[in-house]
């Protein structure tokens, strides 16, 4: 299981205050809106929208909010005009970082992302210098069952890999198999914590506790930015170090 996935899982388990939850909801609803604008409001013909809605529901976003976001995207309600922007850079220790944003002000977003990198020992990189280190995959995070049970359910639905880390199990799929694998796991009675299209690193860099603190501080700073939707990084940190940093 990748270090970034483990860190995201730990943060979810720690919970969030109302202000943090509101920020997460805002980002998820922005994703829903943009997905509906680009691909239409029909879930059968817009898998990106289906993924956006699933993520929003997993975060307990009220259905009324989701439906309003879809209508803003399809033009039934007035909404903002957002564009997708990506940034690349390096964190401490040479860790590669991809930042995916949805913004209505490209200059503001660029300045905010650059300030986060500069303020946490990282640096921005030229487009393409980092992206080649990642590949798009579907990732499903499950808990509360055995690795064998997950493997049996996921393999038949087209999963590529199953990786266990403590009580958490990560299932990796091809992008177009994500929905089928998630549905197969749910149908088998397996608890799905999250499922998402993500950028998976082709190789990872192991970090000690000192470097881990610096890298995770940058990741958290980037994820705090309103325009940042996702942050991907190719670090690998042991469970003991992650727990120590989280505490």
PyMOL commands that set and color helices and strands:
alter all, ss='L'
color gray80, all
select helices_A, chain A and resi 3-14+18-39+43-45+47-58+63-74+92-94+106-119+131-133+147-157+175-187+209-224+239-246
alter helices_A, ss='H'
color red, helices_A
select strands_A, chain A and resi 83-90+96-103+123-125+134-143+159-165+168-173+191-201+205-206+228-233+235-236
alter strands_A, ss='S'
color yellow, strands_A
deselect
rebuild
show_as cartoon
